[in-house]
Amino acid sequence: MARQQAVQQALPAQRRDEAYFRDRIGTADTAEKLVNDKRLLRIALTAFGLEGDVNSKAFIQKVLEGGTLKEGSLANRLANKQYQKLAAAFGYGDFSVPRTMISTFPEEILSLFRTRSFEKDVGTQNNTYRLALNAEREISDLATRSSSEKAKWYSLLANPPLREMIQTAFGLPKSFAAIDLDQQVATLRAKTEAAFGSPDLAQFNDPAKLDALIRRFVLRSEIQDRAGSVSPAATALALLRR
């Protein structure tokens, strides 16, 4: 993977994007200036897995200008906490001088951009691996948060890639997302405890348990993909080896 990451980061398009961000982000001293530079905005959003919102300029500007220090800000109210991370990273709504003015800021964002860009490129070849890479990072972050376990589970379910990963890992259908949210959390906690000995996400701060969860997801995903071409006996054997 390290070799593939190096190759991806050496691509001319990637290098041009990084150079543009370093040169121009210091001029984006307001949220309005950032959203009006589509290239800067795309790089910024990609760093937080929000590149699908690149054309939602008014929405992103409102998220950024509201900041995160006020409890009722838009970023804090949104279920997907990637918006909160985005607003906190740029600091437009929280400080008189945004964090874009800090000398270390470009590399801070570009480090996230490289990671997400690599995952995106992996996803064009195999979306299961993209979801696994995302989960390795995001579940680790959730595991170490100081919030309650229930709040952690809510955050996981509000993150579409993590939701897809956990539902697949436990063999839950897509219709699972339609049931009551508290029931979803109760079901996932019960399945997590049965599989790993504890219902809490905090346990996945242990690399061995996190690895076991991701392996479980990859296996079940591959079994689903092959379901039409392998025998029921082979599928059962693979599940027994999870």
ZAMARGU-4260 file (C-alpha; in steps of 0.2 Angstrom, whole numbers, plus 5000, padded with zeros to 4 digits):
<rodrens>
0) 5000/5000/5000 | 5014/5012/5004 | 5021/5010/4986 | 5004/5013/4979 | 5002/5028/4989
5) 5018/5035/4983 | 5014/5032/4965 | 4997/5040/4967 | 5005/5056/4976 | 5017/5057/4962
10) 5004/5059/4948 | 5005/5076/4939 | 4987/5080/4943 | 4989/5077/4961 | 5005/5087/4962
15) 4997/5102/4953 | 4982/5101/4965 | 4994/5101/4980 | 5004/5116/4973 | 4988/5126/4969
20) 4982/5123/4987 | 4998/5129/4995 | 5000/5144/4984 | 4981/5150/4985 | 4974/5145/5002
25) 4982/5159/5011 | 4971/5171/5000 | 4955/5163/5006 | 4953/5173/5022 | 4934/5171/5021
30) 4922/5157/5018 | 4915/5166/5004 | 4932/5167/4995 | 4935/5148/4998 | 4918/5142/4991
35) 4921/5154/4976 | 4937/5146/4971 | 4930/5129/4965 | 4947/5120/4964 | 4952/5126/4982
40) 4935/5120/4988 | 4936/5103/4980 | 4953/5100/4988 | 4946/5106/5005 | 4930/5095/5004
45) 4940/5080/4998 | 4951/5081/5013 | 4935/5077/5024 | 4926/5065/5012 | 4913/5079/5007
50) 4918/5081/4989 | 4900/5077/4983 | 4895/5094/4990 | 4907/5104/4979 | 4893/5112/4970
55) 4883/5116/4986 | 4892/5133/4988 | 4879/5142/4999 | 4877/5127/5010 | 4896/5124/5013
60) 4898/5143/5016 | 4885/5143/5029 | 4893/5128/5038 | 4910/5136/5038 | 4903/5153/5044
65) 4894/5146/5058 | 4909/5138/5065 | 4909/5125/5079 | 4911/5135/5096 | 4892/5139/5096
70) 4882/5124/5101 | 4868/5128/5089 | 4879/5131/5074 | 4874/5122/5058 | 4890/5111/5058
75) 4886/5105/5076 | 4868/5101/5071 | 4871/5091/5056 | 4872/5072/5059 | 4887/5069/5048
80) 4901/5075/5059 | 4913/5078/5044 | 4905/5095/5042 | 4910/5099/5060 | 4927/5093/5057
85) 4928/5104/5041 | 4922/5120/5050 | 4933/5117/5065 | 4948/5115/5053 | 4946/5131/5044
90) 4940/5141/5059 | 4930/5154/5049 | 4916/5156/5061 | 4926/5153/5077 | 4941/5166/5076
95) 4944/5183/5069 | 4958/5176/5059 | 4954/5160/5051 | 4966/5145/5052 | 4970/5147/5034
100) 4982/5160/5039 | 4993/5148/5049 | 5009/5143/5041 | 5006/5124/5044 | 4988/5124/5038
105) 4991/5119/5020 | 5001/5103/5025 | 4988/5099/5038 | 4974/5099/5025 | 4985/5091/5011
110) 4989/5077/5022 | 4970/5073/5024 | 4968/5076/5005 | 4981/5063/5001 | 4973/5050/5012
115) 4956/5053/5005 | 4962/5054/4987 | 4971/5038/4988 | 4955/5030/4996 | 4945/5037/4981
120) 4957/5030/4968 | 4956/5013/4977 | 4938/5014/4977 | 4937/5015/4958 | 4945/4998/4958
125) 4937/4990/4973 | 4925/4999/4984 | 4926/4987/4998 | 4944/4991/5000 | 4940/5010/5000
130) 4927/5007/5014 | 4939/4997/5024 | 4953/5010/5023 | 4940/5023/5028 | 4934/5012/5043
135) 4951/5009/5049 | 4954/5028/5051 | 4936/5033/5056 | 4932/5019/5069 | 4949/5023/5077
140) 4944/5041/5079 | 4927/5036/5086 | 4934/5024/5098 | 4945/5037/5107 | 4931/5051/5108
145) 4926/5057/5125 | 4907/5056/5121 | 4895/5043/5127 | 4895/5026/5119 | 4877/5029/5113
150) 4883/5046/5105 | 4897/5036/5096 | 4885/5024/5089 | 4874/5038/5083 | 4889/5046/5074
155) 4894/5030/5066 | 4876/5028/5059 | 4876/5046/5053 | 4892/5043/5042 | 4886/5034/5026
160) 4902/5024/5023 | 4904/5018/5041 | 4885/5013/5041 | 4888/5003/5025 | 4903/4995/5033
165) 4895/4990/5049 | 4879/4984/5041 | 4889/4973/5029 | 4900/4966/5043 | 4885/4960/5053
170) 4875/4954/5038 | 4861/4967/5040 | 4851/4971/5025 | 4849/4989/5018 | 4832/4990/5025
175) 4840/4990/5042 | 4842/5009/5040 | 4823/5011/5040 | 4820/5005/5057 | 4819/5016/5073
180) 4837/5023/5076 | 4837/5018/5094 | 4833/5000/5089 | 4847/5001/5076 | 4859/5005/5090
185) 4853/4992/5101 | 4854/4979/5087 | 4872/4984/5083 | 4878/4984/5101 | 4871/4967/5104
190) 4879/4960/5088 | 4896/4969/5092 | 4895/4961/5110 | 4892/4944/5103 | 4906/4945/5091
195) 4919/4954/5101 | 4914/4953/5119 | 4909/4971/5122 | 4895/4982/5114 | 4906/4997/5115
200) 4915/5006/5101 | 4929/5011/5113 | 4936/4993/5111 | 4941/4996/5094 | 4955/5007/5100
205) 4963/4990/5101 | 4972/4987/5084 | 4968/4968/5085 | 4950/4971/5087 | 4949/4984/5074
210) 4958/4973/5062 | 4946/4959/5066 | 4931/4970/5062 | 4938/4976/5046 | 4942/4958/5041
215) 4925/4953/5045 | 4918/4967/5034 | 4929/4962/5019 | 4925/4944/5020 | 4906/4947/5020
220) 4907/4960/5006 | 4917/4948/4995 | 4905/4934/4999 | 4890/4945/4994 | 4899/4949/4978
225) 4902/4931/4974 | 4885/4925/4980 | 4879/4921/4963 | 4895/4911/4958 | 4899/4900/4973
230) 4890/4886/4981 | 4880/4888/4997 | 4893/4876/5005 | 4908/4887/5000 | 4899/4902/5007
235) 4895/4893/5024 | 4913/4888/5025 | 4919/4905/5022 | 4907/4912/5036 | 4913/4899/5048
240) 4931/4905/5045 | 4927/4923/5049
</rodrens>
